[in-house]
Amino acid sequence: MNKHNPLSKSGSLLERAAQVYDYMPSNAAPPVPNPAPELLPPENATAPAAPGMPVPATRYDGPTVIVDRDKLREAGFIVPNGPVTGISEEFRIIKRQLLLSAKGNSRQGPLPHGERILICSAHPDEGKTFCAMNLALSIAAEKDNEVLLVDADFAKPSILSSLGLEGNKGLMDALADPALPVENCIIRTDIPGLAILPAGDQTNADTEYLASSRTAEVLNRLTQHNPNRIVIFDSPPALSASPASVLATHVGQVLMVVKADETTETALRDALSLLAGCDHIQLLLNGTKFSPTGRRFGSYYGYGE
C-alpha cells in the first residue's frame, strides 16, 4: 500500500479509489502493467476498407495496417477474435460504462460529446497508452460501434512506434494546415472497426493549436459522417504537458488512469483540477493484483484454469 495513497481493502478497486478521490469509478478492475505492442508494417498497396469500417467524407487512400495477432498476444493486449482472457473481460466492463455514457439509454440521454473519450494519467509510465489501446481494441469488437484511436501525446507520440509503424501526417498537421482534411490522415487497420489517427508533426505550439477555433471543426469532422464512431484520445500526462487540460475541454468523458502504489493523492487531485474542463471524469486503478472479492475474470471461459 502506498503511504501517500491509502486505499481501503473493501469494495472494488475503483470503488476504493473513489473513496479517496471522490470520483465515480467505472466499476472495472485494472489491467496489467504497460508493455509495448508490435504490429506488422503496413502494406504499400492501397487496400479497400475493411468490413465495418466507415467511408469518410474525404476518403483516405493510404495503406491498411496489418495487425500481427501473435505480437499483440505476446505484449499482453487484447487479441481480436481471440479467446476470452482476464484482460478482455476487464475492458468489457470498462467500455460498457463509457459506451452507456456516450450513447445513453431509455433512462438517461447521451453526454454531450460523450463519444470523445480522453485517456490520461497524472505522470508518465502509469499505463495510459496501454489502457487506451486495449480500450480501442475492445470497442472495435462491438457490433454497433467502431473506434478511432487518436495519438494526442504530441510531444512524445507512442501509438505508431509501439505498433511498429512509420510516421505519418496526423491530428496536429490537420490543425496547423486548413487545407489538409483530417480524414486524409486516418489509417485503417485490418481489424474491422479500428482506425488510427497519428499525432502528426511535432510543434512547440501544440497547446495553442488545440485552443484555436479550428480544433472544434476538425474534431467534429471525425464523427459527423460516422455517428457510430467512438474517438479515444491518448493524452499526454496532465502534470507533464499542458495539452491535456485543453483536450479535456473538447471531450465528453475523461478516464483517469491511477497506478496502484505509485500515483499519490496529491498528484491525482492536482491532475484532476487541470482536467476540470470536462464534467465527466472516472478513475481507473491500474497495476494491482489484489481483489478483495477474489474475482478472476476470464476463468469462467477456461482462461487461467
N, C-alpha and C positions, 0 to 999 in steps of 0.2 A: 504493500500500500504506500502511496506517495504521501509523505507527511505534509506536503503542501496542498494536497487534494484529497482529503479524507472522505472516501465514499463508503456508505454503509454496506453491509453484506446481506441486505434483504432487498427483495424485488429484483426486476430485471436490470441488466447493465445500464440501459438507457434511463430507466426509472431512477437508479441510483445517481446517475449524472444529473438528472433533473432536480433531485433533492438538494444538490449543492448549488446549481446554477439557475434554478427557477425557470427552466425552459421545458416545453412539452417535447418528450422524446418521440422517435418514430417507431418505438416498440420493436426494435430489432437488435439481435445480438451482433457482436463485432466480427469483422473479417480478420484474417490472419495478417501478419506484418507485410510490408510492401515490397514484393520482389519486382523485377523488371521483365515484362513480357517481350517476346520476339515474334515477328511475323516475316513471312517470305516477302521479298521485294516485289513491287507491283510490276505487272506485265507492261511492256511498251505499247502493245497494240490497244487500240480503242475497243472497249467491250460494251455490250448492251447493259442496260441497268439490270441488276439482279432482281428476281421476283420480289414484289412487295416494296421495292424502293420507289421514291417519288420521282416524277419528271418535273424539275423546277421550271420556273418561268423562263430563265435563260439556261439552257441545257449544258451541263458540264460534260465535255467530251474527252476528258483525260483518262488515264489508266484506272483500271479497277484493282484495288489492293487484294491480293490473295493471302488469306489468313492461314497460317500454319497451325492447325489444331494441336499438334503434338507440342509445339513450343508454348502455346497457351497453357496446356496442361502442366508442363514442367515448371512454369512460372507461378502456378497456383491460381490462375484465372479461370473463370467460368468457360467451359468449352461448349460452343453451340451444338445442340443436338447430342451432347454427351450425357453420361449418367448423372443422376441426381447426387450432389455432394453436399456436405455441410455448408460450404461457401455459397453454393447456388441457392440453398434454402434460406440462408440468412438474407441474401439480397432479394429474394422473392418477397420477403416480409417488408424489407425497407422500401422497395419500389411500390408496393401496394399502397402504402401510406402516401407516398409522393404523387402517384397517379390519381388517387382519390382527390387530393387537393387540387390537382391540375384540371381534372375533368369534372369533378363534382358528382353528385348522385341525387336521388329523389329527396334526400333530407337536407342537402346543402349544395349551394352553387359553386362553380369553379372559382379559384382565386384569380384575381387579375394577374395576367402573365404567369399563371401557375405552371404553364408548360415550359417555362425557363427555370432551370434549377442550377444554382451555384454551389459547387463543392469547394469548401475552403477549410483551412486549418489556421491555428494561431502562428505556428512556426513550421519551417521545412521538416521533412522526414517524419511526418506524423500520419502518413498513409492516405493523403487526399487523392493523389493520382490513382493509386491502386483502387480506392473506393469508386472514383469517377469511372474508371474503365470497367470495373465489374458491374456497376450500376447500368452503364450503357449496354453491356453485353446482355444483361438480364432483361432490360426493357426491349431490346431488339427481338427477343423471343415472344413478345406479346403478339396477339393476333389482331389487335385493333390499333396498335401504335407502332411507330418507327422512331428512331432516335438519331440525333445528330450530336456527336461528341466534339466539343469545341475546346481547343487548347488555348486558354486565355491567360496562361502564365507567360506573358510576352518577353520578360527578361530572361527566363530560363525555361523555355518550352521543352516538354519531355514526351508528349504523346507520340510524335513521329519517331523520335530517336528510340523510344522504348519499343516501338513496333518495328524497328529496323528499316525505316523508310527515309528517303531523301527529303530535303527541304522543299517547300512549295509555297506559292502565294497563299495568303491566309487572311484572317479577320483584320489584322492591323493594316494590311495593304488595301483592303476594301474601304476601311475608314479613312485612310490617307488619300486615296485616289477616287474621286467621284465618278470617273469613267470606268472603274472596274466593278462589275456586278459581283456581289459576294457569292452568288450562286456558282460563278465560274471557279471559285476556289475550293468548292466542296469535293472531296474524294469519296467515291463509292467503294464499298468493300464487297467481297463475295458472300458475306453474311447477310442474308435478307433482313432488311430493316435497320442496318447500321451504316452510317456515313460519318466522315471525319472532316472537320474544318480546322486546318492548321493555324498556328499563331500568326505566321507571316513574318516579314522582315522586322528586325529589332529597331527600336527608335527610343530616343531619350524623352519623347513627348507622348508616351503611351497613355498616361492618365489624362492629358489634355485632349487627345483624340477621343477617348472614351466619354469625356464630359461635353463633347461638342454635340450640336443638334443633329448631326448626321448619324450618330450612333443609333438613335431610335429608329430611323429609317432603315438602316442596314439590318438591325435585329428583327424588325418587322418582316423583312423580306425572307428571313429564314423559315417563317411559318405561314405567311399569308396565303401561299398556294398549297400548303400541306397542313391541314387542320389537325391531322393525327400525329404530327411530329412533336416529340419531346426534345428540347435542347438542353444539353448538360454542359456547363462551363467548368473546366478545371482551372480554378483561380489560383493566383499567387497567394502565399500565406499572408494573412491580414496584417500581421505585425512586421512583415519584412518588405512589403511593397504596397504602394498606395492604390494601384488599380483595383484591388479587391473592394475597397469601400465604394468606388464609383460603379463597379459592376453590380454591386448589391442594389443600387437604385434602379437597375434595368430588369431585374428578375422578380419572379413572384415567390420563389422559395429559396432558402439557403439551408444546406446540410453541412453543419459544422462538425468536422472530424476531430475528436478528442482522443489523444493517445493515452492509454492507461498508464499510470505511474510516471508519466513524463509531463503532460500538459498541466501546468499549475492553474489553480483557480484564478489567480491574479491575471495571468496571461489570457485565459479564456474570457474573463469578463472584459478585459481591455479590447480583445479582438471583437467580441460581440458588440461593443459600443461603436466600433468602426463600421460594422455591418448593419447599423440601425436603419439604413435606407430601405431595407427590406423588412416588412412587418411579420413575415412568417419564417421563423428560424427554428430548426430542430437540431438536436445533438446526436451524433453517432459515436459511441465509445468503441475505440479500435485497439487491437493489440492486447486483448486479455483472454485468458483461457478459463477464467473462473466463472462458473454458473451456479448460483445458489440453488436453483431448481434441478440441477443435474441434467438439463436438456441436451440432447445430442442430435441436432438436425442432420438429416441425411441417413441416419442409421435405420430408419423405418423402411427405406428403399434398399437397404443392404450395404450402404456405404459405411465403412468403418467397423463392420462387424467381423 
